[in-house]
Amino acid sequence: VKGRVAEALLYIQNVFGTDEEGVLAYKMSRKDMAAMAGTVYETVIRMLNELVSDGCIQLQENGIRILDNGRMKEFCAASESNVNSVDR
């Protein structure tokens, strides 16, 4: 699930960019993010807090700043490999 949340954040960054402070330019509610990641609101909150603890993002009053794109992409790749192994 962390990989799907990371993927949603990277998607928002790629499509909408960031403001002058490096904060994601598109403000998405946690509920919308949950729908995008295919999970529930509470799980998104938990995954965002894990991404903060991992040093990948920073939660601010005005939005989310991605600090480590490379690590976020690693979470996405790990999530994809887990999905592929389940499908086999």
C-alpha positions as CSV (number, residue, x, y, z in Angstrom):
1,V,0.0,0.0,0.0
2,K,2.9,2.4,0.7
3,G,4.0,2.0,-2.9
4,R,0.6,2.9,-4.2
5,V,0.5,6.0,-2.0
6,A,4.0,6.9,-3.1
7,E,2.9,6.4,-6.7
8,A,-0.1,8.7,-6.3
9,L,2.1,11.4,-4.9
10,L,4.7,11.1,-7.7
11,Y,1.9,11.1,-10.2
12,I,0.5,14.4,-8.7
13,Q,4.1,15.8,-8.8
14,N,4.6,14.8,-12.4
15,V,1.2,16.1,-13.7
16,F,0.8,19.2,-11.7
17,G,4.3,20.1,-10.5
18,T,5.3,22.0,-7.4
19,D,5.0,25.5,-6.2
20,E,8.0,27.8,-5.5
21,E,8.4,26.2,-2.1
22,G,8.6,22.6,-3.6
23,V,5.1,21.7,-2.3
24,L,2.8,19.7,-4.6
25,A,0.9,22.2,-6.6
26,Y,-2.3,20.1,-6.6
27,K,-4.0,19.8,-3.2
28,M,-5.7,16.4,-2.8
29,S,-7.8,15.3,0.1
30,R,-6.7,12.2,2.0
31,K,-10.0,10.6,0.9
32,D,-9.3,11.3,-2.8
33,M,-5.8,10.0,-2.3
34,A,-7.2,6.8,-0.8
35,A,-9.5,6.3,-3.8
36,M,-6.5,6.9,-6.1
37,A,-4.4,4.4,-4.2
38,G,-7.2,1.8,-3.8
39,T,-7.3,1.9,0.0
40,V,-9.1,3.6,2.8
41,Y,-8.6,7.0,4.3
42,E,-7.0,5.7,7.6
43,T,-4.4,3.6,5.7
44,V,-3.4,6.7,3.6
45,I,-2.8,8.6,6.8
46,R,-0.7,5.8,8.2
47,M,1.3,5.5,5.0
48,L,1.9,9.2,4.8
49,N,3.3,9.1,8.4
50,E,5.5,6.2,7.4
51,L,6.8,8.1,4.4
52,V,7.6,11.0,6.7
53,S,9.4,8.7,9.1
54,D,11.3,7.2,6.1
55,G,12.4,10.8,5.2
56,C,10.7,10.7,1.8
57,I,8.1,13.4,2.3
58,Q,7.4,16.4,4.5
59,L,3.8,17.2,5.6
60,Q,3.2,20.9,5.9
61,E,0.3,23.1,6.6
62,N,0.0,24.0,3.0
63,G,0.6,20.5,1.5
64,I,3.1,17.8,0.9
65,R,6.7,18.2,-0.2
66,I,8.5,15.2,-1.7
67,L,12.0,15.0,-0.4
68,D,13.4,11.8,-1.9
69,N,12.0,10.9,-5.4
70,G,14.4,8.0,-5.7
71,R,13.2,6.3,-2.5
72,M,9.6,6.9,-3.4
73,K,10.2,5.2,-6.8
74,E,11.7,2.2,-4.9
75,F,8.5,1.9,-2.9
76,C,6.5,1.9,-6.1
77,A,8.8,-0.8,-7.7
78,A,8.5,-2.9,-4.5
79,S,4.8,-2.6,-4.6
80,E,4.7,-3.7,-8.3
81,S,6.9,-6.7,-7.7
82,N,4.6,-7.8,-4.9
83,V,1.6,-7.5,-7.1
84,N,3.3,-9.5,-9.9
85,S,4.3,-12.2,-7.5
86,V,0.7,-12.5,-6.2
87,D,-0.6,-12.8,-9.8
88,R,1.6,-15.7,-10.7
